[in-house]
Amino acid sequence: MKIPPFKLEEFWKKYEFTAPYLLCCSDAETWSLQQLLALADSDSLKLWESLALGYTESPGHPLLRKEIAHLYTSLNSDQILTFAGAEEGIYCAMRVLVKPGDHVITIDPCYQSLATLPESFGATITAIQLKPENQWELDLEEVQKIFQPNTKLIILNYPHNPTGALLEKEVLEGLIALARKNGAYIFCDEVYRYLEVDETQRMPSIADAYEKGISLNVMTKSFGLAGLRVGWIATRDAPFLHEVGSYKLYTSICNSAPSEVLAIIALRAKEKVLKRNREIVLQNLQILEAFIKRNQQYVSWVLPQSGTMAVLKLLLPISIEDFAEDLVRSEGLLIMPGSVFDLPGNFFRIGFGKKNMSEILKRFETYLQSQGHRYAASH
């Protein structure tokens, strides 16, 4: 087995802690420890104050799994398994699900490990390319055409990273009907759930909607608590959950005790946590819409429906890789070229989950317009 370089994480490793202005962050505004503890109820505050720094239960603290289960409509705490972040959950799940010779359907672009891990573990991958001219929407007929007798798994990533697209209700229902007929699993990375622009458009969690559905989520993205490194898998498939729990004993074994208690605090205050984060996202989205309108000769986009990110297309006659490299070298301002996601064309990702986005966007706009004027003058 040989796992290819993780382009997105290698990109972050190179720039995340050196570039002063990050315009491509994928998580919501981070909470400080003081802010989070101020939200704690009396019982969870006692958990924090009496915390012992020993090992934790491998599936996760019982109270943590209980709070996570409240995020679903049909699950209980025994159907939740926690991990040290979402990536560990992806790795362990794919290790258990995918065998050599299996066929796996993915969408492209996506979070890289969702596609590269199954392939590295011996599966044949068929990827469906999402297109901006189709509003980045998934075509159910395309999935039906490529589905094979040995299709073991459909991997989804909705709300979508990096485009912010949502899955249509009819498409989700069609995918479930297709998978159920053939006994296939559906794994859905749902880490941007709860940040839908229109909350009435929120799709059901795949773990609630399908008996062989596996939902992945984490405290990182919508909750703005990346430093906790607490993620989880939710599913009604008990044999799978048992097997993946056994595999976890070869990776992290168990989570950080302080992180688990802080996650309990956040989940018990989830209405307040998500309300603040949604307000920041929605305000920034309005700012971005105005920015696009002012600069439509330089950039275009499909308005995201959810999450903290948008994909823009650079309309200047320069490759996005050269543009981004000059931007970070000359201005210290970081955007993420679409090539990090193997996205063809002059696309790039920006994030709008942070409070400081508007100030960084002003710097970006100044640079963008200066480049636009320069190319106009040269022609």
C-alpha positions in Angstrom: 0.0 0.0 0.0 1.3 3.4 -1.0 -0.7 6.5 0.0 -0.1 9.6 -2.2 0.8 13.0 -0.8 -2.1 14.8 0.9 -2.1 17.9 -1.3 -4.4 20.0 0.9 -2.6 19.2 4.1 0.8 19.7 2.5 -0.4 23.1 1.3 -1.5 24.0 4.8 1.8 22.7 6.3 3.7 25.0 4.0 1.7 28.2 4.6 -0.8 28.0 7.5 1.5 29.3 10.3 3.7 31.6 8.2 1.2 33.6 6.0 -0.2 36.5 8.1 -3.5 36.8 6.1 -5.5 33.6 5.6 -8.4 33.9 3.2 -8.9 30.2 2.6 -9.7 28.8 6.1 -12.2 26.0 6.2 -13.5 26.3 9.8 -15.8 28.6 11.5 -14.6 31.3 13.9 -12.6 29.7 16.7 -13.8 29.8 20.3 -11.4 30.6 23.1 -11.2 28.4 26.1 -12.6 31.2 28.2 -15.5 31.8 25.9 -16.4 28.2 25.8 -16.3 27.7 29.6 -18.6 30.7 29.9 -21.2 28.6 28.1 -20.9 25.6 30.4 -23.9 24.5 32.5 -23.3 23.6 36.2 -22.9 19.8 35.6 -20.4 20.1 32.7 -18.5 22.7 34.6 -18.1 20.3 37.4 -16.8 17.7 34.9 -14.2 20.2 33.8 -13.1 21.3 37.3 -12.8 17.7 38.5 -11.1 16.4 35.4 -8.5 13.7 35.8 -5.9 13.5 33.1 -6.0 9.8 32.6 -7.1 7.5 29.8 -10.6 7.8 28.4 -13.0 5.2 27.1 -12.1 4.1 23.6 -15.6 4.7 22.1 -15.7 8.1 23.8 -17.0 9.5 27.1 -20.6 8.2 27.6 -21.9 11.7 28.1 -20.2 12.9 24.9 -21.7 10.1 22.9 -25.1 10.9 24.4 -24.8 14.6 23.4 -23.7 13.6 19.9 -26.6 11.2 19.5 -28.9 14.2 20.2 -27.8 15.6 16.8 -29.6 12.7 15.1 -33.3 11.7 15.0 -33.0 7.9 15.2 -29.7 7.1 16.9 -28.6 6.5 20.5 -25.3 6.8 22.1 -24.3 3.1 21.4 -24.4 4.0 17.7 -21.8 6.7 18.0 -18.0 6.2 18.0 -15.6 9.1 18.6 -12.2 9.7 17.0 -9.3 12.1 17.3 -10.6 14.4 14.6 -12.5 13.6 11.4 -9.5 12.2 9.4 -9.0 9.3 11.8 -12.7 8.5 11.4 -12.2 8.5 7.6 -9.1 6.3 7.7 -10.6 3.7 10.1 -13.9 3.6 8.2 -12.2 3.1 4.8 -9.9 0.5 6.2 -12.8 -1.5 7.4 -15.2 -1.0 4.5 -12.9 -1.3 1.5 -11.4 -4.5 0.2 -9.3 -5.2 -2.9 -11.5 -5.5 -5.9 -14.4 -3.4 -4.5 -15.8 -0.6 -6.6 -16.2 2.8 -4.9 -18.0 5.9 -6.3 -16.7 9.3 -5.2 -17.4 12.9 -6.3 -14.8 15.3 -7.5 -13.7 17.7 -6.1 -13.7 16.3 -2.5 -11.6 16.1 0.6 -8.7 14.1 -0.8 -8.6 11.2 1.6 -12.2 10.3 0.8 -10.9 9.2 -2.7 -7.3 8.3 -2.2 -7.7 6.0 0.8 -10.1 3.6 -0.9 -7.9 3.5 -4.0 -4.8 2.9 -1.8 -6.6 0.0 -0.1 -7.2 -1.7 -3.4 -10.6 -0.5 -4.6 -11.4 0.7 -8.1 -12.6 4.3 -8.0 -15.0 6.0 -10.3 -15.3 9.7 -9.7 -18.1 12.0 -10.8 -16.8 15.5 -11.7 -19.0 18.3 -10.4 -19.2 21.2 -12.8 -19.8 24.9 -12.2 -22.1 25.2 -15.2 -24.4 22.8 -13.4 -24.1 24.8 -10.2 -21.8 22.1 -8.8 -24.9 19.8 -8.4 -24.6 16.0 -8.4 -26.4 14.3 -11.3 -28.2 11.1 -10.0 -28.3 9.7 -13.5 -24.5 9.8 -13.7 -24.3 7.7 -10.5 -26.8 5.2 -11.8 -24.8 4.8 -15.0 -21.6 4.0 -13.3 -23.0 1.8 -10.5 -21.6 -1.7 -10.9 -22.5 -5.1 -9.4 -19.4 -4.9 -7.1 -20.0 -1.3 -6.0 -19.5 -1.5 -2.3 -19.6 2.1 -1.3 -20.8 5.6 -2.4 -18.8 8.4 -0.8 -20.5 11.7 -0.4 -19.3 15.0 1.0 -22.3 17.2 1.8 -22.6 20.0 2.5 -19.9 20.0 -0.1 -16.3 20.9 0.4 -15.1 23.1 -1.3 -18.1 24.5 -3.3 -20.7 24.8 -0.6 -23.3 22.9 -2.7 -26.1 20.9 -1.2 -27.7 17.7 -2.2 -31.2 17.9 -3.7 -33.8 15.8 -1.7 -34.7 13.8 -4.8 -31.0 13.0 -5.5 -30.4 11.8 -1.9 -33.5 9.6 -2.0 -32.4 8.2 -5.4 -28.9 7.4 -4.0 -30.4 5.6 -1.0 -32.8 3.6 -3.2 -29.8 2.6 -5.5 -27.6 1.6 -2.6 -30.3 -0.3 -0.8 -31.3 -2.3 -3.8 -27.6 -3.4 -4.2 -26.7 -3.6 -0.5 -24.0 -0.9 -0.8 -22.9 1.5 1.9 -23.2 5.3 1.8 -20.5 7.2 3.7 -21.2 10.9 4.0 -18.8 13.5 5.3 -21.2 16.0 6.9 -18.7 18.3 8.7 -20.4 21.5 7.5 -23.9 20.4 8.6 -25.7 23.3 10.5 -24.2 26.1 8.4 -26.7 26.0 5.6 -27.6 29.4 4.3 -31.3 28.4 4.2 -31.8 26.0 7.2 -35.0 24.6 5.5 -32.7 23.1 2.9 -30.8 21.0 5.4 -30.6 17.4 4.2 -31.2 14.6 6.7 -28.1 12.9 8.0 -27.3 9.8 6.1 -27.2 7.8 9.3 -30.8 8.7 9.9 -31.9 8.3 6.4 -30.4 4.9 5.5 -29.7 1.7 7.5 -26.3 1.3 5.9 -25.5 5.0 6.0 -22.4 6.2 7.8 -22.2 9.8 8.9 -19.0 11.6 9.7 -18.8 14.8 11.7 -16.4 16.8 13.9 -16.3 19.7 16.3 -13.9 21.5 14.0 -15.9 23.1 11.2 -19.4 24.2 12.0 -18.7 24.4 15.8 -15.4 26.3 15.4 -13.4 24.0 17.8 -10.7 22.6 15.6 -8.2 22.4 18.6 -10.3 19.8 20.4 -9.6 17.2 17.7 -12.9 15.4 18.5 -14.8 13.8 15.6 -17.2 10.9 15.3 -19.0 8.4 13.1 -22.7 7.7 13.5 -24.4 4.7 12.0 -27.1 2.1 12.6 -24.9 -0.6 11.2 -23.8 -2.4 14.4 -21.3 -4.9 12.8 -19.5 -2.1 11.0 -19.3 0.1 14.1 -17.9 -2.8 16.1 -15.3 -3.5 13.5 -14.2 0.1 13.1 -14.1 0.5 16.9 -11.6 -2.5 17.0 -9.5 -0.9 14.2 -9.3 2.4 16.2 -7.4 0.4 18.8 -4.5 0.4 16.3 -4.6 4.2 15.9 -5.4 6.7 18.7 -7.0 4.1 21.0 -8.9 6.9 22.8 -9.4 10.7 22.8 -7.9 13.5 24.9 -9.9 13.8 28.2 -9.9 17.6 28.3 -11.1 17.7 24.7 -14.0 15.3 25.4 -15.2 17.4 28.3 -14.9 20.6 26.3 -16.9 19.0 23.5 -19.6 18.0 26.0 -19.8 21.7 27.0 -20.0 22.9 23.4 -22.7 20.4 22.4 -24.8 21.2 25.4 -24.6 24.8 24.3 -24.9 24.0 20.6 -27.7 26.5 19.9 -25.5 29.4 21.1 -22.4 28.1 19.5 -24.0 27.5 16.1 -26.0 30.8 16.3 -22.9 32.9 16.6 -21.0 31.0 13.9 -24.0 31.2 11.5 -24.3 35.0 12.1 -20.6 35.4 11.1 -21.0 33.2 8.0 -24.2 34.9 6.7 -22.8 38.4 7.3 -19.6 37.5 5.4 -21.5 35.9 2.6 -23.3 39.2 2.0 -19.9 41.0 1.9 -18.6 38.4 -0.6 -21.6 38.9 -2.8 -20.9 42.6 -3.0 -17.2 41.9 -3.7 -18.1 39.6 -6.6 -20.4 42.2 -8.0 -17.7 44.9 -7.9 -15.1 42.7 -9.5 -17.1 40.6 -11.9 -14.6 41.3 -14.7 -11.9 39.6 -12.6 -13.7 36.8 -10.7 -16.9 34.7 -11.0 -18.5 32.1 -8.7 -21.5 29.9 -7.9 -23.1 31.2 -4.7 -22.5 28.6 -2.0 -25.5 27.2 -0.2 -23.8 26.1 2.9 -20.5 25.9 4.9 -17.7 28.3 5.2 -16.1 28.2 1.8 -16.7 29.2 -1.8 -15.0 28.4 -5.1 -14.2 31.4 -7.3 -12.8 31.4 -10.8 -10.0 33.8 -11.7 -10.8 35.5 -15.0 -7.4 37.1 -15.5 -5.0 35.7 -18.1 -2.7 34.2 -15.5 -2.7 30.7 -14.0 -4.2 30.5 -10.5 -1.1 28.9 -9.2 1.1 31.8 -10.3 -1.4 34.3 -9.0 -1.7 32.6 -5.6 2.1 32.3 -5.3 2.7 35.9 -6.1 -0.1 36.9 -3.7 1.3 35.1 -0.7 4.9 36.2 -1.5 4.2 39.9 -2.0 1.2 40.4 0.3 1.4 37.5 2.8 -2.2 36.7 1.8 -3.2 33.1 1.2 -5.8 31.6 -1.1 -6.1 28.0 -2.1 -5.6 27.1 -5.8 -8.1 24.6 -7.1 -5.3 22.3 -8.2 -5.0 21.4 -4.5 -8.4 19.6 -5.0 -7.4 18.4 -8.6 -10.0 20.9 -9.8 -9.4 21.7 -13.5 -9.6 25.3 -14.5 -8.6 28.6 -12.9 -10.5 28.0 -9.7 -9.5 28.9 -6.1 -11.0 28.4 -2.7 -11.7 31.1 -0.1 -13.1 30.9 3.3 -15.8 33.1 4.9 -16.2 31.6 8.4 -13.9 34.1 10.2 -14.6 37.5 11.8 -11.5 39.0 10.1 -12.6 38.0 6.6 -13.8 41.4 5.6 -10.5 43.1 6.4 -8.5 40.4 4.6 -10.8 40.6 1.6 -10.1 44.3 1.3 -6.4 43.5 0.9 -7.2 40.8 -1.6 -9.4 43.2 -3.6 -6.7 45.8 -3.8 -4.2 43.2 -5.1 -6.8 41.7 -7.5 -7.7 45.1 -9.0 -4.0 46.1 -9.3 -3.4 42.9 -11.3 -6.5 43.5 -13.4 -5.4 47.0 -14.2 -1.8 45.8 -15.1 -3.1 43.2 -17.5 -5.5 45.7 -19.1 -2.7 48.2 -19.6 -0.4 45.6 -21.1 -3.1 44.7 -23.7 
